[in-house]
Amino acid sequence: MRKGDEKRQELLQAAERLFCQQGYERTSVQDILNEISLSKGGFYHHFASKEEVLTALCDRRAERAAMYTAEALSQAESALQRLNAVLHGFMPLRREEADFVAMLLPTIEKAEGRGIAMTYQDALVAHFSPLLKAEIAAASAVEAIYPPVKDIEGVILHLVNHCWMEAAAEMACARREGQRLEQLTLLHLLEKYRRAIEALLDAPFGSMEIIRVEEWDEVFRQMKDI
């Protein structure tokens, strides 16, 4: 790795650490510079703004999630389990992503933060579309599913994006108001999207499991402590 690339990675690591510790909006470019003893010129050599740093972090998190999913696929025993592994890896509201999502929530809840949410979603789709496309083809080949439409992976990932954003909104509201998370609400939410995905894939009823409500509850408790 070249020296410039190393400095860029060091900058990203420092920014991610600060964003997760004290919040994206409360972290300034100067805070990042102080963390790694870098000049403003050095910062702007790599990034045009703090927003661009966050965009790069979203892509890095998406790439990391895809790598995590590739490992999970090696342990899956059936075509349906492999599909579920991809859907689970694509879902940002996992325990491994709790700190990052907790940092994003205050920003993406605002109108001006919608672009950041879209950036994160686009990065996830870019990294996961090939994975899901391959697993849908493999599951179709062994007749585990019977999708009536080709190239359906984009629609499915779009649904999962809507799913996690709805769940994140529920978590943010409960966190803000100091209330407990209503698991029944989340269960109904998951059922809605699970059934939609099963219909698109013509998969057996109950075979798709994006994520378990128990993991969402764990994520929420982690987020409360951050």
C-alpha positions as CSV (number, residue, x, y, z in Angstrom):
1,M,0.0,0.0,0.0
2,R,1.3,3.4,-1.0
3,K,2.0,6.1,1.7
4,G,-0.9,8.2,0.4
5,D,-3.3,5.2,0.6
6,E,-2.1,4.4,4.1
7,K,-2.7,8.0,5.3
8,R,-6.2,7.9,3.7
9,Q,-7.0,4.6,5.6
10,E,-5.6,6.1,8.8
11,L,-7.9,9.1,8.3
12,L,-10.9,6.9,7.7
13,Q,-10.2,4.8,10.8
14,A,-9.9,7.9,13.0
15,A,-13.0,9.5,11.5
16,E,-15.1,6.3,12.1
17,R,-13.8,5.9,15.6
18,L,-14.8,9.6,16.4
19,F,-18.1,9.4,14.6
20,C,-19.1,6.4,16.6
21,Q,-17.8,7.7,19.9
22,Q,-19.2,11.2,19.9
23,G,-21.6,11.4,16.9
24,Y,-21.2,12.4,13.3
25,E,-22.6,15.9,13.7
26,R,-20.6,16.6,16.8
27,T,-17.3,15.6,15.2
28,S,-15.5,18.3,13.2
29,V,-12.8,18.0,10.6
30,Q,-10.5,19.6,13.1
31,D,-11.3,16.8,15.6
32,I,-10.2,14.2,13.0
33,L,-7.0,16.2,12.2
34,N,-6.2,16.3,15.9
35,E,-6.7,12.6,16.2
36,I,-4.0,11.7,13.7
37,S,-1.9,14.9,13.7
38,L,-2.7,15.8,10.1
39,S,-2.9,19.2,8.5
40,K,-6.0,20.6,6.8
41,G,-4.1,20.4,3.5
42,G,-3.5,16.7,4.1
43,F,-7.2,16.2,4.8
44,Y,-8.4,18.0,1.7
45,H,-5.9,16.1,-0.4
46,H,-8.0,13.0,0.3
47,F,-11.5,14.3,0.9
48,A,-13.4,17.4,-0.1
49,S,-15.6,17.4,3.0
50,K,-16.6,15.6,6.2
51,E,-19.6,14.3,4.2
52,E,-17.3,12.7,1.7
53,V,-15.5,10.9,4.5
54,L,-18.9,9.5,5.7
55,T,-19.6,8.3,2.1
56,A,-16.3,6.5,2.0
57,L,-17.1,4.9,5.4
58,C,-20.5,3.7,4.2
59,D,-18.8,2.0,1.2
60,R,-16.2,0.4,3.5
61,R,-18.9,-0.9,5.8
62,A,-20.8,-2.3,2.9
63,E,-17.7,-4.0,1.6
64,R,-17.0,-5.4,5.0
65,A,-20.5,-6.8,5.3
66,A,-20.1,-8.5,2.0
67,M,-16.9,-10.2,3.2
68,Y,-18.7,-11.2,6.4
69,T,-21.5,-12.7,4.3
70,A,-19.0,-14.6,2.1
71,E,-17.7,-16.3,5.2
72,A,-21.3,-17.1,6.4
73,L,-22.1,-18.7,3.0
74,S,-19.3,-21.2,3.4
75,Q,-21.1,-22.6,6.5
76,A,-24.6,-22.7,5.0
77,E,-25.9,-26.2,4.3
78,S,-28.7,-25.6,1.9
79,A,-29.7,-23.2,-0.9
80,L,-32.3,-21.5,1.3
81,Q,-29.9,-21.1,4.1
82,R,-27.5,-19.4,1.6
83,L,-30.2,-17.0,0.5
84,N,-30.9,-16.1,4.1
85,A,-27.2,-15.6,4.8
86,V,-27.1,-13.0,2.0
87,L,-30.3,-11.2,3.2
88,H,-28.9,-11.2,6.8
89,G,-25.6,-9.8,5.8
90,F,-27.2,-7.1,3.7
91,M,-29.3,-6.0,6.7
92,P,-27.4,-3.1,8.5
93,L,-29.3,-3.6,11.8
94,R,-27.1,-6.5,12.8
95,R,-25.2,-6.6,16.1
96,E,-21.9,-6.1,14.2
97,E,-23.2,-2.8,12.8
98,A,-24.9,-1.4,15.9
99,D,-22.3,1.3,16.6
100,F,-22.3,2.5,13.0
101,V,-26.1,2.6,12.6
102,A,-26.5,4.3,16.0
103,M,-24.1,7.0,14.7
104,L,-26.1,7.4,11.4
105,L,-29.6,7.5,12.9
106,P,-29.6,11.1,14.1
107,T,-28.4,12.2,10.7
108,I,-30.6,10.1,8.4
109,E,-33.7,11.0,10.4
110,K,-33.4,14.6,9.1
111,A,-34.5,15.7,5.7
112,E,-30.9,16.8,4.8
113,G,-29.6,13.4,5.9
114,R,-31.7,11.4,3.4
115,G,-28.8,11.6,0.9
116,I,-26.5,9.8,3.4
117,A,-29.1,7.1,3.9
118,M,-29.3,6.6,0.1
119,T,-25.5,6.6,-0.2
120,Y,-25.3,3.8,2.4
121,Q,-28.1,1.8,0.7
122,D,-26.5,2.3,-2.8
123,A,-23.2,1.0,-1.4
124,L,-24.9,-2.1,0.1
125,V,-26.7,-2.8,-3.1
126,A,-23.5,-2.5,-5.2
127,H,-21.7,-5.0,-3.0
128,F,-24.6,-7.5,-2.5
129,S,-26.4,-7.6,-5.9
130,P,-23.8,-10.0,-7.4
131,L,-24.0,-12.2,-4.3
132,L,-27.8,-12.4,-4.2
133,K,-28.1,-12.9,-8.0
134,A,-25.7,-15.9,-7.8
135,E,-27.6,-17.4,-4.9
136,I,-31.0,-17.0,-6.5
137,A,-29.7,-18.7,-9.6
138,A,-28.2,-21.6,-7.5
139,A,-31.4,-22.0,-5.5
140,S,-33.5,-22.0,-8.7
141,A,-31.2,-24.6,-10.3
142,V,-31.9,-27.1,-7.4
143,E,-35.6,-26.1,-7.5
144,A,-35.6,-24.7,-3.9
145,I,-37.3,-21.6,-5.3
146,Y,-39.2,-20.8,-8.5
147,P,-38.8,-17.1,-9.2
148,P,-41.3,-16.1,-12.0
149,V,-39.2,-13.1,-13.0
150,K,-35.5,-12.9,-13.9
151,D,-33.1,-10.3,-12.3
152,I,-35.2,-9.9,-9.2
153,E,-32.3,-9.3,-6.8
154,G,-32.6,-5.5,-7.1
155,V,-36.3,-5.5,-6.0
156,I,-35.5,-7.8,-3.1
157,L,-32.7,-5.7,-1.8
158,H,-34.9,-2.6,-2.2
159,L,-37.4,-4.3,0.1
160,V,-34.8,-5.1,2.7
161,N,-33.6,-1.5,2.6
162,H,-37.2,-0.4,3.3
163,C,-37.4,-3.0,6.1
164,W,-34.3,-1.8,8.0
165,M,-35.2,1.9,7.6
166,E,-38.6,1.3,9.1
167,A,-37.2,-0.7,11.9
168,A,-34.5,1.9,12.5
169,A,-37.2,4.6,12.7
170,E,-38.9,2.5,15.5
171,M,-35.6,2.1,17.3
172,A,-34.7,5.8,17.0
173,C,-38.1,6.9,18.4
174,A,-37.9,4.4,21.3
175,R,-34.4,5.5,22.1
176,R,-35.2,9.2,21.9
177,E,-38.2,8.9,24.2
178,G,-36.6,6.4,26.6
179,Q,-39.2,3.7,25.9
180,R,-38.8,-0.1,25.5
181,L,-38.8,-1.5,22.0
182,E,-42.1,-3.1,20.9
183,Q,-41.1,-6.5,19.7
184,L,-44.6,-7.2,18.3
185,T,-44.4,-4.2,16.1
186,L,-41.0,-5.3,14.8
187,L,-42.3,-8.9,14.3
188,H,-45.2,-7.6,12.2
189,L,-42.7,-5.5,10.2
190,L,-40.5,-8.5,9.5
191,E,-43.5,-10.7,8.6
192,K,-44.6,-8.1,6.0
193,Y,-41.3,-8.1,4.2
194,R,-40.5,-11.8,4.6
195,R,-43.8,-12.7,2.9
196,A,-43.2,-10.2,0.1
197,I,-39.7,-11.7,-0.6
198,E,-41.1,-15.3,-0.5
199,A,-43.7,-14.3,-3.0
200,L,-41.2,-12.7,-5.3
201,L,-39.0,-15.9,-5.2
202,D,-41.9,-18.3,-5.0
203,A,-40.2,-19.8,-2.0
204,P,-41.8,-22.1,0.6
205,F,-43.8,-20.3,3.3
206,G,-41.6,-19.4,6.3
207,S,-38.4,-20.2,4.5
208,M,-37.0,-16.7,4.3
209,E,-35.6,-15.2,7.5
210,I,-34.0,-11.7,7.0
211,I,-33.1,-11.4,10.7
212,R,-34.6,-12.4,14.0
213,V,-36.5,-10.0,16.3
214,E,-34.2,-11.1,19.2
215,E,-31.2,-9.8,17.3
216,W,-32.9,-6.5,16.7
217,D,-33.7,-6.2,20.4
218,E,-30.0,-6.9,21.1
219,V,-29.0,-4.2,18.6
220,F,-31.4,-1.7,20.2
221,R,-29.9,-2.4,23.7
222,Q,-26.4,-1.9,22.2
223,M,-27.5,1.3,20.6
224,K,-28.9,2.6,23.9
225,D,-25.5,2.1,25.6
226,I,-23.6,4.0,22.8
